[in-house]
Amino acid sequence: MDKRSLLFIACVSLAFFGIQAWFEWGNKDSKPAPQQTSQQVATEAPVVQQTQRLAAKNTAKGEEQLYVLENEYQQLVFSSRGGSLAEINLPLKTGKTSKSLVKEIGFDRLIVKDDPANAHFPSQPAYQAGSSNISEGTIGGYYPLLRRSIYQADGTVRHLLDPQYYAMNIVSDDSEISSLEYRVTRFEKNLIQFEASQAQRRIIKTFTIPEERNGPYCFEASIQIEGDARGLWLSSGVPEAEMLSGSFSPMLRYQIMRNNTADVETIDLSDKNPVMIVTSVSPHWISNSNGFLGLIMDPLTDIASGYRAAKIPGATVPTRMTVIDAAYQPYPADKFPGYSTYLPLKSGAAQTFRVFAGPFDDTLLKELDELYDDPLKGYNPDYADAQSIQGWFSFISQPFSKFLYLLLKLFYTISGSWGFSIILLTIALRLMMYPLNNWSIKSTVRMQEMAPKVKAIQDRFKKDPKKGQLEVMNLYRQEGINPFGGCFPMLLQMPFLIGMFYLLKSTFPLRGASFIPGWIDNLAAPDVLFSWGYPIFMIGNEFHLLPIILGATMFLQQKMTSKMPKDEKDLSDSQKQQKMMGNIMSIVFTVMFYGFPSGLNIYFISSTLLGILQQWYLTKKMKEEALTVKK
């Protein structure tokens, strides 16, 4: 095998294993509760009192009571157990809920169709503010931000979620406090207040959706502890699992001040170290996301120092995805552990938290930063920093992803379609690299022209391959050919390909963005042409067409790039290796991209087709120039 063949194999191996490795990894004031007029209080008081009496009867029976506060961005479902949030349901974007940013995805449709008992919002009947009646809720129309109890088809409980995993619950080493029964003392349109007592403490919790200067997907929680508050933590709850580019990529982060500069740190938990307790820092905020959506707890008043984070077994807090094709278990619970973050509490005055619970959309988070910015107090929440480009060498993938996103947003303003924007982005990148690709194509063509001479040298030095390789390299040097030229197209695409991959894993607007309805319904997930029941190894139960198209275009490109003799006997050793590796790479990329997002496949297919077009045009131009010279 000559040096050129070894070089080609090395380049291909570097590209393949490089891509595979990268992919497996890329002065605050509290706000008072809204004031009400005496007329409003007089009108609502009988309703609240009646609700309290009904709830008290059911509580005496040991039943959990649920209460709902809702606006155009959130359905907050509070529980009498822990005086906490059992559910945070986000309305799906429709004509009636046009303000919502959350689009419907395949999992939403599947669960509504095949397992409606787990697509009920709220999951159980609940009291609505301003009414003593219990609402049965609706089927579908929401995304469950938090993991919830799992139900059988007949409505009986399959897995009951322990209240200690609810959001805004108070937890400690004493498990009793998380299941403590609270009574409702106020229940109004945008406010609910709970109260509970133990021998050593009294707790008052007030949750408010402020009517003024309140951003989308935000609410406030006020926690007052009278008495012993040692070892008490406020929980974020456990976000629902999300599949990002075929993988589960949760992210826990917190912001602190370091050298008078805001710095964001990532919390790493593992099976060996599933719990982290830190008392030496005081986070400005702490976030808990599943990659696309999550929660940010931001203390607006002084709290105790430290934070806590925990990784919870998936069987303890199962994801809703476990109900999909449960007989075949394509999404086993143990593969999707839950994550929860906690902030410490102290006794005395009420501690107020602003809680963001919604999509980690760059534009939305920056709008919240601008809304809550207070230059006089030197305060800006910097919620946009809760986002992160993940993976190995993120110092490379982050700038490429950010650059690509700027271009993508620009093209979206023109086309109004994220799918077409990806194609336009691909065209822009090919134009940017046009001169360099031209040089690479010319180098490849000239090497093909030298193939007969290379074959003759190899035949002449069959008994001395090392001497033959030296002669081949001398020939390339004499002709001014760079044997590295063929590797550059693949190597040049890698940073952009990796940047595009992590862009799709971190750009919320692409989640649920449709390109071709009925086929490509979510650019951040694989395309689905059709599906079946029983999962097949390495394929699953869905047929993805785009990776097949990608493999075909790569095969066509390598056929056009390598003009080889039809007779196998006339092929040099390097040509045989090149042909073999070209065929292998077409298959490898088809398999590797089978579970990748449709947006990434569209990008790579578009880039390959444009490469074929450039190859055809330049080869034709070179032939015309050669004929002109001969004349």
N, C-alpha and C positions, 0 to 999 in steps of 0.2 A: 504494500500500500504506500503510495507516494505522499510527500508532505502536503500537497494540495488536498488530497483526500482526507488526511488526518486533520488538516485545518478546517475543512468543511464540516466534518463530524464534530469537531470541538466547538465550532460556532453554533451548530444546531443544538448540541447538548447544552451549551451555555444558555441559549435562548429558552429551551424547553424547561430545564431544571430551574433556571432563574425565575421564569414566570411562575412556575408551579410553587416554588418556595415563597415568593412574594405574596401570592394569592392566599396561601394557607395562613399566612400571618395577616398590606399593605399596614359717718355720724348719721344714723338712721333713726327715724321717729316712727312710733306705732300710730296707726290710724284709729280713731274712735269708731265704734259701731255706728251705722247710720241712725240718725235721730228720727223719731216718728212724732207725728202730731198726736194730741190727746184723742182726736176723733178717730185716727187710724187704730190706736191702741184699743179704744173702746169697741171698735168694730171687730177687730181680730181676736180680742180676748176670749169671747165665748167659744170660738172655733178651736183655739189653742187648748182651752180647758177641756173641751169635749174630746179632743185628740189625746190629751194626757190621760183622761179617765179610761178611754178605750185601750190605750197602750199599757196602762198600769194593770188592767185586768189580764191582758195577754202576757205581760211580763211575769205576773204572779204564777202563770201556768208554765213558766220557764221558756217561753217562746222569744225568739229574737225579733226585735221591732226595727223596721227600716223606715227611713225618712228621706225625702228627696228635695233637693234644691236644684233648680235647672235654669240655664240660660241658653243662648244660641251656640255656645261653645262647649258646655259641659253638662252632664247629668251626674250630680254628686249624690251618692246613695250612702247615707249615714246609718250606723248600727247602734242599737242600745247597748251592745256589748263592746265595752271599751270606749264608748262615745266616740267612735272612730269612723273612718271611711271604708266601708266594705267594698264599694265599687266607685270607679270613676269612668263613666262611659262617654265617649266622644262622638257627637253626631257625625254621620257620614255625609259628605257633600252631595246635596241634591238641589233641586229647584227651590224647595222649601227651606233648606238649610244652606243657603249659598255662602254664608260667612265662614262655614267650616272649611278647614284645609285638608281634612282627612278623607281620602278617596277609598272607595270599596276595592278590596282585592279578592283574590281567589278563595282564600280561607273564609272570608265573610260569606261569600256565596255558598260555598260547600256546607258550612255549618248550618246556615238557614235552611238549605235544601234537605240535608240528610240527618241533622240532629238539632231541630228547632228548640228542644228543651234547653240547650246551652246557647241559644241565640235570643234569650229573653232579656229585656232591659226595662226595669231592673230584673234581676234573676228571680226575685220573689215579690209578691204584693207589698206595696209600700205606701206610707202616708205622704200626701202631697201638701206643700205649704199652702195655707189658706183654706184647707178643706179637711173635714173629719172623716171623709170617705177614703177607703183604701183603693189605690189604683193597681190594676193588674199588669200595666206596662204594655210593651209591644214586642213583636217578633222582628228582629233585625233593625237596621237603621242606625246602629251604633257600633263603635269599636271599643272593646273592653280594655282600657289601659292597664288595669290591674288583673292579676290572676284571681279567679273566683272559684266558688264551689262548683263541682262537676255533677251533672244530674243525669239520671236514666231517662229513657224516652217517656216513661209514665210520670215523670216529675219527681220521683223519689231520689234521694241523695246517693250518688255513686261515691263521691269524695267530698267530705265536709271540710272546708278550709278553716283552720284554727284562727280565731280572732287576733292572735299575736302577729299574724301576717297582714292584717289590715293596715291601711295607711292612716297616719295621724293618730295611731294608737300609742299608749304609753306602755313600755315593756321594761322588765327588770329580771333579775335572777329569780324573783318570785313570780311564777307563772299565773298566780291568781289575779294580779292587777290587770293583765291584758284582757281577761274575760269578765272584769268587773261590770256589773249592771249599772248603767247610768239612767237617770230620768231626765226628760226634756223639760226645761224651765221656760224656754222661749222658742217659738217656731213661727217665723214670719217669711215673707216673700224671699228675702235675700239673706236670712240669718237663722241660725239654729244654735241653741245653747244647751249644753248638757251639764249635769252635776252628779257627783258621786262622793261617797264618804267611806273611809276606812278608820280603824281605831287610831292610826297615827297621822292621818292626813285627810284633807278635803280638796277635791279637784273640780275646777270649773273650766269647761271648754266652750269657746265661742267661735263658730265658723261663719264668715261673712263673705258675700260677693259684693264688694263695694260698688256703688252706683257711679261714683266719680273717680276719675283718674285711675281706672282699673283696666289693665290690658287684657287681651284675649287669653283664655285658658288660665287665668289667675284667680286665686281667692286668698283670703287671709284666715289664719288660725291663731287664736289667742288662748294660751294655756296658763292658768293660775293654780299654783299648788300651795295650799296653806298647811304647813306641817312638814313632815319629813320627806325630802325629795332626793335623798341619797340613792345613787344607782338607778335613777329613772332616765329613760331615753325615749325620744319621740321618733317614731318609725316612718319611713317613706312608703312602706308597703312594697309589694313585689310586682314589678311590671310584667305584663304579658310578654311571651316570647315572640320574636320576629325572625323570619328567615331573610338574611341579607346575602345575596349572591350564593345561595345554597348552604350557607352556614349560619350559626347562631353567634352573634358578636355583641354581647352586652358591654356597657361602658359605665364605670363608676368614676366620678371626678370630683374634685373640690378646689376651691380658690382660696389662697392665702396671700398675705402681703409679705414680700421678701425684699429687703433693701429698698423699701418705699415703692416697690413695683408689684403689681398684681401678678401672681404666678398661679398656674393651674397644674395640679398634680393628678395623675391617674392612680387609682387604687387597684392593685393586683391581688386577687384571691385565687387560691388553688385548693385541690382536694386535701393536700397536706396541711394547708393553713387556711381553713374556710372562714375563720373569724379574725378580724383585725380591730383592735381597740387602741386608739391613740389619744393621749391626754395632753400632749405637749404643744398642740397647735389649736388655733381657733379659726375654723373655716368661715369665710364670708358667706359662702353657700356650698351646698353639696348636691350633686346630681346623680341620678340613677336612671339610665336609659337602656332600652333594648336595641339601640342603634338608630332608629328612626323616631321613636317617641319615648317619653319618660317624664320624670319629675325633677324639679329643682326646689329644695327647701332653703329659703333665704331668711335668716333671723333678722328682724328689723329692730330688735331690742337686745340688750345684753343677755347672754345665756352662759351656762357653764362652759369651760374649755374642753375641747376634744371632739372626737367623732368615733363612730363605730360602723363597721360594714360586715356583712355576713353572706356567705354562699350557702344556699339551702338546697338539699336534695330535691330533684324534680318530682320524686314520688310523694314528697311532703307537700309541695305546692305545684301540682300538675298544671301544665299549660292546656289551653283549650284545644290545641292541635292534637292532643292525644285521642280526641273523639273522632277524628277523621280516619275512616277505614280502620276502625279499632280492631277488627278481626285480624288484620295483617300488620298492625302497629308500625306504620311508616314513620311515625314520630313518637318513639318510646319516651316515656316520662323521664327516665334517668339520663337521657341525652340533653335535656333542657333544664338544668338547675335554675333555681331562682336566686335573685340578688336583692338585698335590702340594705339601706343605709339608715343611720340613726344619729341624732343630735342630742346632747345632754340637756337636762332640765334642772332648774333650781327652784327653791321655794321663795315666796315673797310676792313681789309685784308680778302682774301678768306679763308673760313673754309672748311676743307677737312674731309670727312667721308669715312671710309672703310665700305662697306655694304656686309654682307653675306646673301644670299637669297637662301636657299636650304634645304636639309635634315639634321635634327639634329642627325647625325650618330656619334657615339662615336669615331670611328677610324678616320673619316674625320676631326672632330673638333680638335682632338689631333694632326693630321698632320698639320692643319692650325696653331695651337699654336706653333708647332715646326718651321714651315716655317717663321712665323712673329716674333719669339723670338729674342730679341736684348739684350743680357746680358750687353753690354757696357752702354746701356741707362736704364738698369734695367726694361725692358719692356717685358711682355708676355701677350698676349690678354686673355688667359684662357677662350677661347670660350667653351671649354668642360663643364665648370661650368654652362652654360646656360641650360643644361639638368637637369632634376629633377625627382626623384621617388616621385609620389604623393600619397596622402591618409592619413588616420589617422595613428598616431604613425609611421611616416616615418623614425624615428630614428631606428626602428626595420626593416621595410620593405626594406630600402635602403641597409643595409649590406647584408641581405639575397639575395636581387636581384643582387647585385654586385658579390657575391660569386657564385650564380647560373650562371650568365653571363660568368664568367671566365671558369667554367666547360663547359658551352654550346659552347663557342668559341673553346675550346680544342677539344671537340667531333666533331665540325663542320670541323676542319682541318683533322680529320680522315675520317669522313663519306661523307663530301661534301653536306650534306642535313640537313637543320635545323630541319625537322621533325624527322629524325632518331636521330639527336643530342638530341632532347627532350626525346626520348625513352632511349637513352644511359645515359642521365642525370638522368632519373628516376631510372634506374638500379643501378647507382652509389650511389644514395641516399638511396635506399633500402639496399644495401650492407653495407653502413655506419651505418645504424640503425638496422642491422640484429640482433645483440645480444639483444637489447632493445625490439624489436618486438617479439623475441623468448620468452623472459621473460613474455611479455604481453599475448602471445598465451597460454603459459603453465598455466598462472594464470586463463585464461578464461576456458581452458579445465578442470582444477581441480575444478573450480566452477560448471561446468556442471556435473562432477562426484558427487558433493555434492548435486545436485538438489533433489534426492529422500529423503535424510536426511532433507533438508530444507523443502520439502513438508510435511514430517512427523511432523516436529516441528510446522509448521503453522497450520496443522490440529489439533494438540494436544492443541494449544493455540488459537483456534478460538475465544473464548470468552474474551481473553486477548491479543490483537494484540501487545501491547507494550512489554509485557513479551516475546511474540514470537520473536519479532525483536531482543531483547537482547540475547535470546538463539541462534538465527541465527548468530549474531555477535560473540558470544562465540565459536560457532562451527568453524567459519572462523579463529578465533584466534588460536584455538587448532590445526587446520589443516595447519596453516601457510599460509593462503590465503589472498591476498590483494584485497578487493572488488573494489579498484580504478583501478585495472589493465586493465579492459575492456575499460576505457576511454582514456588510453594513446595513442593508435594508432591514433585516431582522433586528439587529442590535439597535438601530435608530428608533424603531417602533416600540421597543420595550418600555422606555420611560413613559411614553404617552399611553401605551396599553395598560400599564400598571396604574398610572394616574387616572385613566378612565375607569378602571375596575374599582378603585377606592372612591372615586367620585360617585359611582352608582351606589356604593355602600353608605354614603354619608349625605347625599343630596335628597332631602325629603320630597321636593316637587316631582321627582321621577317615580316615587312610590305610587303605584296605581295609575300612572300616566299611560293612557292607551295610545297605540299607534295604528294598528289594524284591528278593530273590534272583532272579537270572536277568535282571534289568533294571538295577537300581541297586545294583551290587555294590561301589562305591567312591565314597564321598561327596566325596573329594578329586579325582575324575577325572570326565570326562563319562559320562553314562549310555550304555549300549550296548543297543539293542533287538535289532539284528542287524547282521552285517557281511558284506563280500564281498571279493573279491581285488583287482581293479584300483582304485587310488585315483582319486577324482574331485576336480577342482580345488575348493578351499575347503571340501570336504565330507570328503575322505579316503575311507576304506573302512569307515566305521561310521555307522550311522543313530542319531542322538540325538533322542529324542522330546521330552524336557523343553523344549528351546528352542522347539520348535513350539508346545507348550502355552503357553509363556510369551508368544509372539507373539499367539496367539489370545486369551488373557486381556487383554493390553494393548489389542487391537483392540476387544474387548467393553467394556472400561473407557472408552475414548474415545468409543464409540458412546453409552454411558449418560451420560457426562459432558457431551457436546455435543448437546443436544436441538435439532436443526436442522430447518427446513422440508424436506419431502420434495422439493419442486420446487426444482431448482437455480436457477431465476430469482429465487426469494425469498431466496436467500442473500446476505448482505452480503460485501464483500471479505474482511473479517476472518474470517468464518465459513468462507469457501472456503479461506483459508489454514490455518485451524485444522483443517479436515477433511483437507486434503492432508497437513499435517505429522503428524497423528495416524496416518494410514495409513502414512506413511513411517517413523515411529518404531517401529511394530509390526514392520515388515520389518527395520529396522536392528538392533533389539534381538535379533531372532531370529538374524540372521547373527552379531552380535557375541558372543552368549552360546552359540553352537553348540559352541565348543571349551572353554567354561568348565566348572568342576566341577559335578556334579549337585547338590551341597549348595547352591551359590550359586543355581542355577536353582530349587531347591525354596524357598529363602528368598524370591526375588523373585516367584515364582508365588503363594506364600502371601500375601505382602504385597499383591499386586495384587488377589487374590480378596477379601481383607479390606477393601481400599479400595472395591471394587465393592459389598460388603455395606454398608459405612458410607455410601456414596453413595446407595444405594437407600433405606436407613432414614431418612437425613436429608432426602432429597427428599420422601419420603412424609410425614414429620412436618411439613415446611414447608407442604405442600399442605393438610394437615389444619388447621394453624394459620391459613392464609389463609382457608379456608372458615369457620372459627369467627369470624374478624374480620368477614367479610361478613355473617354472620347477626346 
